[in-house]
Amino acid sequence: MADKDAEGDGWRFHENQYLYFAIENLESMSEKIQQAGGKVTSPIESMPWGERMFYALDPFGNPISFVDKTTVFRG
């Protein structure tokens, strides 16, 4: 299979797999995550492919990422 999992194994979590959200205000979301007990793991930055985004862990330790909805990579 394309993701290198054997057929029949079903879906398996990968440590670098993030839920990815496109939002309007990265700065506000960064603050909200920290106030809720989460942890921002990278600063807000512009990626080489044009997205402005950051990575975090939610209060339960799940990896999440947020991208400025006006810079979402579509290609």
Stockholm file with secondary structure:
# STOCKHOLM 1.0

chainA/1-75         MADKDAEGDGWRFHENQYLYFAIENLESMSEKIQQAGGKVTSPIESMPWGERMFYALDPFGNPISFVDKTTVFRG
#=GR chainA/1-75 SS CTTSCCTTSCCCCCTTCCEEEEESCHHHHHHHHHHTTCEECSCCEECTTSCEEEEEECTTSCEEEEEEGGGCCCC
#=GC SS_cons        CTTSCCTTSCCCCCTTCCEEEEESCHHHHHHHHHHTTCEECSCCEECTTSCEEEEEECTTSCEEEEEEGGGCCCC
//
